[in-house]
């Protein structure tokens, strides 16, 4: 970058405190995101334990670019990047502005704990966007930047808006934060940003939308005028594609289920997408179409922010009138009436009368054959998988989520449906190698599940097709 700005080369080198290499910069031609990967790797190699503890991951270029484009919804103002790293988010934010040079010189403030990263970010931004021979841009930007902990009680730099990819690591409780029970740095960041900024764009884990310990954070967010939350799955593709550094895990990809939250002063009410799932070949289409999946906020029985798939809103609203749940059919005592449900769903949930040979499952007991068969029909419909994706959608199926599934008004166990399910137990038995062993499950035929759905939800307009899609943005589905 210094090589590319001979008009500012001496000033940039002095700010970095390093002389340019005689052979030229090995970073020449790299994108800001690629430079971030290089820096992340160097930091991790020097102290991988500290990097892992901080839980910091670079922001891929397409994620940063998407977040920056959301700034178009905000009135002009001053932006703060509170953990800027080498400046990937701020670079894309500046690039999205009508006058990037003016923005970098006058309306951007950078904060980071790492002084080397902060100086690097300043140099990269000035080299990329300062006007020709503008030797005032760097000192103006540098004067506003601070090497500090954003979570310190000291007053923050003056700003209107925040764009942030906060650290995701665990942290000790900070008593002044309402989110202290989460022990999560990103929750502390979102709390402070929500309280002290007019608006923000943030990429974080999506866990705060559902987990009970994040209820105070959801309350703080809901106190704002509104915003949009886009939620991203981690398979087949992941939002943070590429590599993570500072981890001893054999998997090098960052598999965080991410959420991008956009809250502008003009927003009224909150909207969420379902958990968006896509293959790498559809990644650009996903970014183009993601906002089309936003649905007005609906809350689960424990205050979860539900990630409802468009086309199923009427199902959610209808089930909301039910006074009974699956938990009302289940009993704690072991009986001869039992159903077996795999507790690690990925693309479907089903229940079996046969004892599944697998390492992880829930066994549900019932007081009577009638209760068991009603549950048998319900658990082999689309509803349990859809409900789990709305309220959780993580790695495992919590019994709490399963038990909270409302009983639809049309729930009944006809002899023909039960017989079809019983026949399917042998015909559609599947096995999958996981954790060193073969695990059984029953994958019901789509036609059988669709038939059950229509009977349970008679009179309701719905479509579960996107709920099951491994790639919601696949060209052939459009």
C-alpha positions as CSV (number, residue, x, y, z in Angstrom):
1,X,0.0,0.0,0.0
2,X,2.9,2.4,0.8
3,X,4.4,1.5,-2.7
4,X,1.1,2.5,-4.3
5,X,1.1,6.0,-2.8
6,X,4.5,7.6,-3.6
7,X,2.8,11.0,-2.8
8,X,2.3,9.9,0.8
9,X,4.9,7.1,1.1
10,X,7.2,8.8,3.6
11,X,4.2,9.8,5.9
12,X,2.7,6.3,5.7
13,X,6.0,4.6,6.5
14,X,6.7,6.9,9.4
15,X,3.2,6.2,10.9
16,X,3.9,2.5,10.6
17,X,7.3,2.9,12.1
18,X,8.8,0.6,9.4
19,X,10.8,1.1,6.2
20,X,9.4,-0.2,3.0
21,X,11.1,-3.4,1.7
22,X,13.5,-3.0,-1.1
23,X,11.9,-5.9,-3.0
24,X,8.5,-4.3,-2.8
25,X,5.5,-5.2,-0.6
26,X,4.5,-8.9,-0.5
27,X,1.0,-7.6,0.2
28,X,0.8,-5.7,-3.1
29,X,-2.4,-6.7,-5.0
30,X,-4.1,-8.3,-2.0
31,X,-7.6,-7.3,-1.0
32,X,-8.1,-5.8,2.5
33,X,-9.7,-9.1,3.6
34,X,-6.6,-11.0,2.4
35,X,-4.4,-8.7,4.3
36,X,-6.6,-9.3,7.3
37,X,-6.0,-13.1,6.9
38,X,-2.3,-12.6,6.8
39,X,-2.3,-10.4,9.9
40,X,-4.6,-12.9,11.7
41,X,-2.2,-15.7,10.9
42,X,0.8,-13.8,12.1
43,X,-0.8,-12.9,15.4
44,X,-2.0,-16.4,16.0
45,X,1.4,-17.9,15.3
46,X,3.0,-15.5,17.8
47,X,0.4,-16.2,20.5
48,X,-2.3,-18.7,19.4
49,X,-3.6,-19.1,23.0
50,X,-4.3,-15.4,23.4
51,X,-6.0,-15.2,20.0
52,X,-8.2,-18.2,20.8
53,X,-9.1,-16.7,24.2
54,X,-10.1,-13.4,22.6
55,X,-12.3,-15.2,20.1
56,X,-11.5,-12.7,17.3
57,X,-12.0,-13.7,13.7
58,X,-11.3,-11.6,10.6
59,X,-14.3,-10.5,8.5
60,X,-14.3,-11.9,5.0
61,X,-14.5,-9.3,2.2
62,X,-18.0,-10.2,1.0
63,X,-19.4,-10.1,4.6
64,X,-17.7,-6.7,5.2
65,X,-19.0,-5.4,1.8
66,X,-22.5,-6.5,2.6
67,X,-22.4,-4.9,6.0
68,X,-21.1,-1.7,4.5
69,X,-23.9,-1.5,2.0
70,X,-26.4,-1.5,4.8
71,X,-25.0,1.9,5.8
72,X,-27.0,3.3,2.9
73,X,-30.0,3.2,5.2
74,X,-28.3,5.6,7.7
75,X,-28.3,9.4,7.5
76,X,-24.9,11.0,7.2
77,X,-23.0,10.8,10.5
78,X,-19.8,9.8,12.2
79,X,-18.9,6.0,12.3
80,X,-16.9,4.2,15.0
81,X,-15.2,0.8,14.4
82,X,-14.6,-0.3,18.0
83,X,-12.3,-3.3,17.3
84,X,-11.0,-2.5,13.9
85,X,-8.1,-4.9,13.5
86,X,-6.4,-4.0,10.2
87,X,-9.5,-2.1,9.1
88,X,-11.5,-4.5,6.9
89,X,-14.9,-3.3,7.9
90,X,-13.9,0.3,7.8
91,X,-12.3,-0.1,4.4
92,X,-15.5,-1.4,2.9
93,X,-17.5,1.2,4.7
94,X,-15.3,4.0,3.3
95,X,-15.5,2.4,-0.1
96,X,-19.3,2.5,0.0
97,X,-19.4,6.3,0.6
98,X,-19.9,8.8,-2.1
99,X,-16.8,10.7,-1.0
100,X,-14.4,8.1,0.7
101,X,-11.6,10.6,1.1
102,X,-13.8,13.0,3.1
103,X,-15.2,10.1,5.1
104,X,-11.8,8.8,6.2
105,X,-10.5,12.2,7.0
106,X,-13.5,13.5,8.9
107,X,-16.2,10.9,9.8
108,X,-14.4,7.7,10.9
109,X,-12.9,6.7,14.2
110,X,-11.0,3.5,14.9
111,X,-10.4,1.7,18.2
112,X,-8.4,-1.4,18.9
113,X,-6.5,-3.0,21.7
114,X,-3.6,-3.9,19.3
115,X,-1.6,-0.8,18.5
116,X,0.1,-2.4,15.5
117,X,-3.2,-3.4,14.0
118,X,-4.6,0.1,14.6
119,X,-1.6,1.8,12.9
120,X,-1.9,-0.7,10.0
121,X,-5.6,0.1,9.6
122,X,-4.9,3.9,9.5
123,X,-2.2,3.4,6.8
124,X,-4.3,1.1,4.7
125,X,-7.3,3.4,4.8
126,X,-5.3,6.5,4.0
127,X,-3.3,4.8,1.2
128,X,-6.6,3.6,-0.3
129,X,-8.8,6.6,-0.1
130,X,-6.9,9.9,0.7
131,X,-6.9,12.4,-2.1
132,X,-3.7,12.9,-4.1
133,X,-1.1,14.7,-2.1
134,X,-3.5,15.1,0.9
135,X,-1.0,15.0,3.7
136,X,-3.7,16.1,6.2
137,X,-5.9,12.9,5.9
138,X,-3.6,10.7,8.0
139,X,-3.0,13.0,10.9
140,X,-6.7,13.8,11.1
141,X,-7.7,10.1,11.2
142,X,-4.9,9.2,13.5
143,X,-5.8,11.9,16.0
144,X,-9.2,10.4,16.5
145,X,-8.0,6.8,16.8
146,X,-7.6,5.2,20.2
147,X,-5.7,2.2,21.5
148,X,-8.0,1.1,24.2
149,X,-10.5,-1.5,25.4
150,X,-13.9,-0.6,24.1
151,X,-15.5,-2.2,27.2
152,X,-13.6,0.1,29.6
153,X,-15.8,2.4,31.6
154,X,-14.1,5.5,30.1
155,X,-16.3,7.6,27.7
156,X,-16.3,6.5,24.1
157,X,-15.1,8.7,21.3
158,X,-17.8,10.9,19.8
159,X,-19.8,9.0,17.2
160,X,-23.2,8.4,15.8
161,X,-23.0,4.9,14.4
162,X,-21.0,1.7,14.9
163,X,-19.9,-1.0,12.5
164,X,-18.5,-4.0,14.4
165,X,-17.3,-7.6,14.3
166,X,-16.7,-7.9,18.1
167,X,-14.7,-10.7,19.8
168,X,-16.7,-13.8,20.5
169,X,-14.7,-15.1,23.4
170,X,-15.8,-15.8,27.0
171,X,-15.3,-13.1,29.6
172,X,-15.6,-12.6,33.3
173,X,-18.8,-10.9,34.4
174,X,-18.6,-7.1,34.2
175,X,-21.0,-5.9,36.9
176,X,-22.2,-2.7,35.2
177,X,-23.6,-4.6,32.2
178,X,-27.1,-6.0,32.3
179,X,-25.8,-8.9,30.1
180,X,-23.1,-9.9,32.7
181,X,-24.6,-13.3,33.2
182,X,-23.8,-14.2,29.6
183,X,-20.1,-14.0,30.3
184,X,-19.7,-13.3,26.6
185,X,-17.7,-10.4,25.2
186,X,-19.9,-9.9,22.1
187,X,-23.0,-9.5,24.4
188,X,-21.2,-6.7,26.3
189,X,-20.2,-5.0,23.1
190,X,-23.8,-5.1,21.8
191,X,-25.1,-3.8,25.1
192,X,-22.8,-0.8,25.1
193,X,-23.4,-0.1,21.4
194,X,-27.1,-0.3,21.8
195,X,-27.1,2.0,24.7
196,X,-24.6,4.7,23.4
197,X,-25.0,4.7,19.6
198,X,-27.8,6.0,17.4
199,X,-27.5,3.0,15.1
200,X,-25.2,0.1,14.3
201,X,-24.3,-2.8,11.9
202,X,-22.9,-5.8,13.7
203,X,-21.9,-9.4,12.8
204,X,-22.0,-11.7,15.8
205,X,-22.9,-15.2,16.7
206,X,-26.6,-15.8,16.5
207,X,-26.9,-17.5,19.9
208,X,-28.4,-14.3,21.6
209,X,-31.6,-14.7,19.6
210,X,-32.6,-17.8,21.4
211,X,-30.6,-18.8,24.5
212,X,-32.2,-17.9,27.8
213,X,-29.1,-16.2,29.2
214,X,-29.3,-13.6,26.5
215,X,-32.8,-12.5,27.5
216,X,-31.5,-9.2,28.9
217,X,-29.7,-8.4,25.6
218,X,-32.9,-9.1,23.6
219,X,-34.8,-6.8,25.9
220,X,-32.2,-4.0,25.4
221,X,-32.4,-4.5,21.6
222,X,-36.2,-4.5,21.6
223,X,-36.1,-1.2,23.5
224,X,-34.6,0.4,20.3
225,X,-37.0,1.5,17.6
226,X,-36.2,-1.5,15.5
227,X,-33.9,-3.2,13.0
228,X,-33.3,-6.3,10.9
229,X,-31.5,-9.5,11.8
230,X,-30.2,-11.8,9.1
231,X,-29.3,-15.3,10.4
232,X,-26.8,-17.6,8.7
233,X,-26.4,-21.3,9.0
234,X,-22.9,-22.9,9.1
235,X,-23.5,-25.7,6.5
236,X,-23.1,-26.4,3.6
237,X,-21.4,-23.0,3.5
238,X,-20.6,-20.6,6.4
239,X,-20.7,-16.9,6.7
240,X,-17.1,-16.8,7.9
241,X,-15.7,-19.0,5.1
242,X,-12.0,-19.4,5.0
243,X,-9.8,-20.2,8.0
244,X,-9.6,-19.5,11.7
245,X,-6.4,-19.1,13.5
246,X,-5.4,-19.6,17.1
247,X,-7.4,-22.8,17.4
248,X,-6.1,-26.3,18.0
249,X,-9.2,-27.9,16.6
250,X,-8.5,-30.0,13.5
251,X,-11.2,-28.1,11.6
252,X,-9.7,-24.8,10.4
253,X,-12.9,-23.2,9.3
254,X,-14.8,-20.9,11.6
255,X,-18.2,-22.6,11.9
256,X,-19.9,-19.9,13.9
257,X,-23.6,-19.5,13.1
258,X,-23.6,-15.8,12.4
259,X,-26.1,-13.0,12.6
260,X,-25.9,-9.6,10.9
261,X,-27.9,-7.0,12.8
262,X,-28.7,-3.7,11.3
263,X,-30.5,-1.1,13.5
264,X,-30.9,2.4,11.9
265,X,-32.6,5.3,13.6
266,X,-35.4,5.2,11.1
267,X,-36.2,1.6,11.6
268,X,-39.6,0.8,13.2
269,X,-40.1,-2.7,14.6
270,X,-37.8,-5.7,14.3
271,X,-37.6,-8.3,11.5
272,X,-35.7,-11.5,11.3
273,X,-34.8,-14.0,8.6
274,X,-35.0,-17.7,9.1
275,X,-31.7,-19.5,9.4
276,X,-30.4,-19.0,5.8
277,X,-28.8,-22.1,4.3
278,X,-26.8,-22.1,1.0
279,X,-24.1,-23.9,-0.9
280,X,-20.9,-22.1,-1.8
281,X,-21.9,-21.9,-5.5
282,X,-25.0,-19.8,-4.4
283,X,-23.1,-17.4,-2.1
284,X,-23.5,-14.3,-4.3
285,X,-27.2,-15.0,-4.8
286,X,-27.6,-15.4,-1.1
287,X,-26.2,-11.9,-0.4
288,X,-28.4,-10.5,-3.2
289,X,-31.6,-12.1,-1.9
290,X,-31.1,-12.5,1.9
291,X,-33.3,-9.5,2.8
292,X,-36.2,-10.9,0.9
293,X,-36.6,-13.5,3.7
294,X,-37.2,-11.0,6.5
295,X,-40.3,-11.6,8.6
296,X,-41.8,-9.5,11.4
297,X,-40.6,-10.5,14.9
298,X,-42.4,-13.3,16.6
299,X,-41.5,-14.5,20.0
300,X,-41.2,-18.1,21.3
301,X,-42.7,-19.4,24.5
302,X,-39.5,-18.5,26.5
303,X,-39.0,-15.1,24.8
304,X,-36.9,-16.4,22.0
305,X,-36.7,-14.3,18.8
306,X,-38.2,-16.8,16.4
307,X,-36.5,-17.3,13.0
308,X,-39.6,-17.9,11.0
309,X,-39.4,-19.0,7.4
310,X,-41.5,-16.9,5.0
311,X,-44.5,-18.9,3.9
312,X,-45.0,-20.4,7.4
313,X,-46.1,-17.3,9.3
314,X,-49.7,-18.5,9.3
315,X,-48.6,-21.8,10.9
316,X,-46.8,-19.9,13.7
317,X,-49.8,-17.7,14.3
318,X,-52.2,-20.7,14.3
319,X,-50.1,-22.7,16.7
320,X,-49.9,-19.7,19.0
321,X,-53.6,-20.2,19.8
322,X,-53.0,-23.7,21.1
323,X,-53.1,-24.2,24.9
324,X,-51.4,-27.6,24.8
325,X,-47.9,-28.8,23.8
326,X,-46.2,-32.0,23.2
327,X,-45.0,-31.9,26.7
328,X,-48.5,-32.3,27.9
329,X,-48.6,-35.7,26.3
330,X,-45.3,-36.9,27.6
331,X,-44.9,-38.4,31.1
332,X,-41.7,-38.8,33.2
333,X,-42.3,-42.4,34.2
334,X,-41.1,-45.1,31.9
335,X,-44.1,-46.9,30.3
336,X,-44.5,-49.4,27.5
337,X,-45.5,-46.5,25.2
338,X,-42.3,-45.0,23.9
339,X,-41.0,-43.1,20.9
340,X,-37.3,-42.5,19.9
341,X,-36.1,-39.2,18.5
342,X,-32.6,-38.5,17.3
343,X,-31.2,-35.6,19.3
344,X,-28.7,-34.4,16.7
345,X,-30.9,-33.3,13.7
346,X,-29.4,-31.7,10.6
347,X,-32.0,-31.9,7.8
348,X,-35.0,-33.5,9.4
349,X,-36.6,-34.7,12.6
350,X,-38.6,-38.0,12.9
351,X,-39.8,-40.3,15.7
352,X,-39.7,-44.1,15.7
353,X,-41.4,-46.8,17.7
354,X,-38.4,-49.0,17.2
355,X,-35.4,-48.5,19.5
356,X,-32.9,-46.7,17.3
357,X,-29.3,-47.9,17.6
358,X,-27.5,-44.6,17.9
359,X,-25.4,-42.7,20.3
360,X,-27.7,-39.7,20.8
361,X,-31.4,-39.7,21.2
362,X,-34.4,-38.8,23.3
363,X,-36.8,-41.4,24.5
364,X,-40.3,-40.1,25.1
365,X,-42.8,-42.0,27.3
366,X,-46.6,-41.7,27.2
367,X,-49.4,-42.7,29.5
368,X,-51.5,-44.3,26.8
369,X,-51.3,-45.7,23.3
370,X,-53.6,-42.9,22.1
371,X,-51.2,-40.2,23.4
372,X,-48.2,-42.0,21.9
373,X,-49.8,-42.3,18.5
374,X,-50.9,-38.6,18.4
375,X,-47.3,-37.7,19.2
376,X,-46.1,-40.2,16.6
377,X,-48.0,-38.4,13.9
378,X,-47.0,-35.0,15.1
379,X,-43.3,-35.8,15.4
380,X,-43.2,-37.2,11.9
381,X,-44.7,-34.1,10.3
382,X,-42.6,-31.0,9.3
383,X,-43.6,-29.2,12.5
384,X,-40.9,-30.4,15.0
385,X,-38.1,-29.6,12.5
386,X,-39.6,-26.3,11.6
387,X,-40.2,-25.5,15.3
388,X,-36.6,-26.3,16.2
389,X,-35.2,-24.2,13.3
390,X,-37.4,-21.3,14.5
391,X,-36.4,-21.4,18.1
392,X,-32.9,-23.0,18.1
393,X,-31.4,-24.7,15.0
394,X,-28.1,-25.4,16.7
395,X,-26.2,-28.8,16.8
396,X,-28.6,-30.6,19.2
397,X,-32.3,-30.8,19.7
398,X,-33.0,-29.7,23.3
399,X,-35.8,-31.6,25.0
400,X,-37.1,-28.3,26.2
401,X,-37.6,-27.1,22.6
402,X,-39.2,-30.4,21.5
403,X,-41.6,-30.4,24.5
404,X,-42.7,-26.8,23.8
405,X,-44.1,-27.7,20.3
406,X,-47.8,-26.7,20.3
407,X,-50.4,-29.3,19.5
408,X,-52.2,-28.3,16.3
409,X,-56.0,-28.2,16.3
410,X,-56.1,-30.9,13.6
411,X,-53.9,-33.4,15.4
412,X,-55.3,-36.9,15.2
413,X,-53.9,-40.4,14.6
414,X,-55.8,-42.1,11.9
415,X,-55.2,-45.8,11.4
416,X,-54.0,-45.3,7.8
417,X,-51.4,-42.7,8.7
418,X,-50.1,-44.7,11.7
419,X,-49.8,-47.8,9.5
420,X,-47.9,-45.9,6.8
421,X,-45.5,-44.7,9.5
422,X,-45.0,-48.2,10.9
423,X,-44.2,-49.6,7.5
424,X,-41.7,-46.7,6.9
425,X,-39.7,-47.7,10.0
426,X,-38.2,-50.6,8.1
427,X,-38.4,-49.3,4.6
428,X,-36.8,-45.9,5.4
429,X,-34.2,-46.8,8.0
430,X,-30.9,-45.1,7.3
431,X,-27.5,-45.1,9.0
432,X,-24.8,-42.5,9.1
433,X,-21.2,-42.8,10.4
434,X,-20.7,-40.2,13.1
435,X,-18.2,-40.1,16.0
436,X,-16.8,-43.4,15.0
437,X,-20.0,-45.4,15.0
438,X,-23.0,-46.0,12.7
439,X,-26.1,-44.2,13.9
440,X,-29.6,-45.3,12.9
441,X,-32.5,-43.0,12.1
442,X,-35.7,-43.1,10.0
443,X,-35.9,-40.6,7.1
444,X,-39.6,-40.4,6.2
445,X,-40.5,-40.1,2.5
446,X,-41.3,-36.5,1.6
447,X,-44.8,-37.5,0.2
448,X,-45.7,-39.1,3.6
449,X,-44.6,-36.0,5.5
450,X,-46.5,-33.7,3.1
451,X,-49.6,-35.8,3.6
452,X,-49.4,-35.5,7.4
453,X,-48.7,-31.7,7.2
454,X,-51.9,-31.2,5.1
455,X,-54.0,-33.1,7.6
456,X,-52.6,-31.4,10.6
457,X,-52.7,-27.9,9.1
458,X,-56.0,-28.1,7.1
459,X,-57.3,-24.7,6.2
460,X,-53.9,-23.0,6.7
461,X,-51.8,-21.7,3.7
462,X,-48.2,-22.7,4.2
463,X,-45.0,-24.0,2.5
464,X,-42.2,-25.9,4.2
465,X,-40.1,-26.3,1.0
466,X,-37.4,-23.8,2.1
467,X,-37.3,-25.2,5.6
468,X,-35.8,-28.4,4.2
469,X,-33.7,-26.9,1.4
470,X,-30.0,-27.5,1.7
471,X,-29.5,-24.5,-0.6
472,X,-32.3,-21.9,-0.4
473,X,-30.8,-19.9,-3.2
474,X,-30.1,-22.6,-5.7
475,X,-30.6,-21.5,-9.3
476,X,-32.9,-24.4,-10.2
477,X,-35.3,-23.5,-7.3
478,X,-35.8,-19.9,-8.4
